């Protein structure tokens, strides 16, 4: 571990690709099952080893995820991969369990969602903030009984489109409560892209002080162009995993003006040029982002897939 001042950063970090789920869920262009599987394969080929591949939600609420079971049935059975399915309630959890019936590979891990404010929680999941915590704890325990990994993300950890700023102590208390169920990790999610590096450092430091042994993950949206700066702050504060979406796709159907995640290629460039190991190949992610652009018929928001990686020397100039 490299420690500089108050930094808790390591020289490597895990990238969790969320493009096939969070990246696509708010897109108007519906990706076919085959195209989703192509996207997943491309990320695996680039070196991604942990990925959100689907969410088990009602298809009328999130049409892009209507083929969740078909996508999962088509996944490569790789021992080096962790496939994650998002669940918002026990009905979704049971669907996740069903993907593993009959000795099928299915999903390896479920991602539960809790929400830091009541208004957003009601719109997203039909429950209060504290009810979402209790529900997630129950689902984590149920998943572990089934031999499945489980984790939880605290959405709107920094701010809510309906209630404004979120008290950091409330988020810390939520994390402490979730930890009672012993999840694989807890993720801090800036669902609407309002965080700043200072607030990221403050919140993660507070959680680490109360839960020193709990692995932490961070999930940032680039709505206000602070996503990469926040990711770096989270890395320096000691998070083990950073979420990103190829092409910078993403958004929440239930949060007004919530735009894309930080782009996987943008994050990789930042980390590569900062000597942080990820195991993911930038050029292959750029190629995948260019393919995604062709499917969408528009230019995604990530920048490195447009500019390219670090320019090589060209003595013709």
Residue pairs with C-beta under 8 A, 6 or more apart in sequence:
1 8
1 9
1 10
1 11
2 9
2 10
2 11
3 9
6 205
7 236
7 237
7 238
8 208
8 236
8 237
8 238
9 235
9 236
9 237
9 238
9 276
10 238
11 275
11 276
11 277
12 276
12 277
12 278
12 279
13 235
13 239
13 240
13 241
13 242
13 271
13 276
13 277
13 278
14 49
14 50
14 240
14 241
14 242
14 278
15 48
15 50
15 241
15 242
15 244
15 264
15 267
15 268
15 278
15 279
15 280
16 50
16 51
16 52
16 84
16 217
16 241
16 242
16 243
16 244
17 43
17 48
17 50
17 51
17 52
17 243
17 244
17 245
17 246
17 264
18 51
18 52
18 219
18 243
18 244
18 245
18 250
18 261
19 39
19 43
19 245
19 246
19 247
19 249
19 250
19 261
19 264
19 292
20 36
20 39
20 40
20 43
20 51
20 52
20 53
20 54
20 71
21 52
21 53
21 54
21 55
21 65
21 84
21 86
22 52
22 243
22 245
22 249
22 250
22 261
23 245
23 246
23 247
23 249
23 250
23 260
23 261
24 31
24 36
24 64
24 65
24 249
25 55
25 62
25 64
25 65
25 250
25 251
25 252
25 253
26 64
26 250
26 251
26 252
26 253
26 258
27 64
27 249
27 296
29 295
29 296
29 297
30 63
30 64
31 39
31 64
31 295
33 67
33 70
33 71
33 74
35 295
36 53
36 67
36 71
37 71
37 74
37 75
38 291
39 246
39 288
39 291
39 292
40 51
40 53
40 71
40 75
41 76
42 246
42 284
42 287
42 288
42 291
43 51
43 246
43 264
43 285
43 288
44 51
44 76
44 78
44 81
45 284
46 280
46 281
46 284
46 285
46 288
47 278
47 279
47 280
47 281
47 284
48 280
49 80
49 81
49 82
49 279
50 81
50 82
50 84
50 241
51 81
51 82
51 83
51 84
52 84
52 85
52 86
52 111
53 71
53 72
53 75
53 83
53 84
53 85
53 107
54 65
54 68
54 69
54 71
54 72
54 85
54 86
54 107
55 62
55 65
55 68
55 85
55 86
55 87
55 88
55 92
56 65
56 68
56 85
56 86
56 87
56 88
56 91
56 92
56 93
56 95
56 96
57 65
57 86
57 88
57 92
59 65
59 66
61 253
62 253
68 85
68 95
69 95
69 98
69 99
72 83
72 85
72 99
72 106
72 107
73 99
73 104
75 81
75 83
75 105
77 105
81 108
82 108
82 109
82 149
83 105
83 106
83 107
83 108
83 109
84 107
84 108
84 109
84 110
84 111
85 92
85 95
85 96
85 99
85 107
85 109
85 110
85 111
86 92
86 110
86 111
86 113
87 93
87 95
87 96
87 110
87 111
87 112
87 113
87 139
88 112
88 113
88 124
88 125
89 125
89 135
89 139
90 135
90 138
90 139
90 142
93 110
93 139
93 142
93 143
96 106
96 107
96 110
96 143
96 148
97 106
97 146
97 148
98 106
99 106
99 107
100 106
100 107
100 146
100 148
107 148
108 148
108 149
109 148
109 149
109 150
109 151
109 184
110 139
110 143
110 148
110 149
110 150
110 151
111 150
111 151
111 152
111 153
111 187
112 135
112 136
112 139
112 140
112 150
112 151
112 152
112 153
112 183
113 124
113 125
113 132
113 136
113 152
113 153
113 155
114 121
114 129
114 132
114 133
114 135
114 136
114 152
114 153
114 154
114 155
114 174
114 178
115 121
115 124
115 125
115 129
115 132
115 154
115 155
115 156
116 129
116 154
116 155
116 156
116 157
116 160
116 166
116 170
116 171
116 174
117 129
117 156
117 160
117 162
117 163
117 166
118 128
118 129
118 163
119 160
119 162
119 163
120 155
120 156
120 160
120 161
120 162
120 163
120 191
120 254
120 255
121 127
121 128
121 129
121 131
121 132
122 128
123 162
123 254
124 155
124 252
124 254
124 255
125 132
125 135
127 135
129 170
129 174
133 174
133 177
133 178
136 152
136 178
136 181
137 177
137 178
137 180
137 181
138 181
139 150
140 150
140 151
140 152
140 178
140 181
140 182
140 183
141 181
143 149
143 150
144 150
144 182
149 184
150 181
150 183
150 184
151 183
151 184
151 185
151 186
151 187
151 217
152 178
152 181
152 183
152 186
152 187
153 186
153 187
153 188
153 189
153 217
153 219
154 171
154 174
154 175
154 178
154 186
154 187
154 188
154 189
155 189
155 191
155 252
156 166
156 189
156 190
156 191
156 192
156 255
157 166
157 171
157 188
157 189
157 190
157 191
157 195
157 203
158 165
158 166
158 190
158 194
158 195
158 199
158 200
158 203
159 165
159 166
159 190
159 192
159 194
159 195
160 166
160 192
161 192
161 255
161 256
161 257
161 258
168 199
168 202
168 203
168 206
169 206
171 188
171 203
171 207
172 203
172 206
172 207
172 210
175 186
175 188
175 207
175 210
175 211
175 214
176 210
176 211
178 186
179 186
179 211
179 214
184 215
185 214
185 215
185 216
185 217
185 240
185 241
186 207
186 211
186 214
186 215
186 216
186 217
187 216
187 217
187 218
187 219
187 241
187 243
188 200
188 203
188 204
188 207
188 216
188 217
188 218
188 219
188 234
188 239
189 218
189 219
189 220
189 243
190 200
190 218
190 219
190 220
190 221
190 227
190 230
191 219
191 221
191 252
191 255
191 258
192 221
192 223
192 252
192 255
192 257
192 258
193 220
193 221
193 222
193 223
193 224
193 226
193 227
193 258
193 259
194 223
194 224
195 220
195 226
195 230
196 226
196 229
196 230
197 226
197 229
197 230
197 232
197 233
198 233
200 218
200 230
200 233
200 234
200 237
201 233
201 236
201 237
204 216
204 218
204 233
204 234
204 237
204 238
204 239
205 237
207 214
207 216
208 216
208 237
208 238
215 240
215 241
216 238
216 239
216 240
216 241
217 239
217 240
217 241
217 242
217 243
218 230
218 231
218 234
218 239
218 241
218 242
218 243
219 242
219 243
219 261
220 226
220 227
220 228
220 230
220 231
220 234
220 242
220 243
220 261
220 262
221 227
221 250
221 251
221 258
221 259
221 260
221 261
221 262
222 228
222 248
222 259
222 260
222 261
222 262
222 263
222 301
223 257
223 258
223 259
223 260
227 261
227 262
228 262
228 266
228 267
228 270
231 242
231 244
231 262
231 267
231 270
232 270
232 274
234 242
235 242
235 271
235 276
242 267
243 261
243 262
244 261
244 262
244 263
244 264
244 266
244 267
244 268
245 260
245 261
245 262
245 263
245 264
246 263
246 264
246 265
246 285
246 288
246 289
246 292
246 302
247 260
247 263
247 264
247 265
247 289
247 292
247 293
247 296
247 300
247 301
247 302
247 305
248 260
248 261
248 262
248 263
248 266
248 300
248 301
248 302
248 303
249 260
249 261
249 292
249 300
249 301
250 259
250 260
250 261
251 258
251 259
251 260
252 258
259 301
260 300
260 301
260 302
263 289
263 300
263 301
263 302
263 303
263 304
263 305
264 280
264 285
264 289
264 302
265 282
265 285
265 286
265 289
265 302
265 304
265 305
266 302
266 303
266 304
268 278
268 280
268 282
268 285
268 304
269 282
269 304
269 309
269 310
271 277
271 278
272 278
272 282
272 309
273 310
282 304
282 309
283 309
285 305
286 304
286 305
286 308
286 309
289 300
289 302
289 305
290 305
292 300
293 299
293 300
293 305
299 306
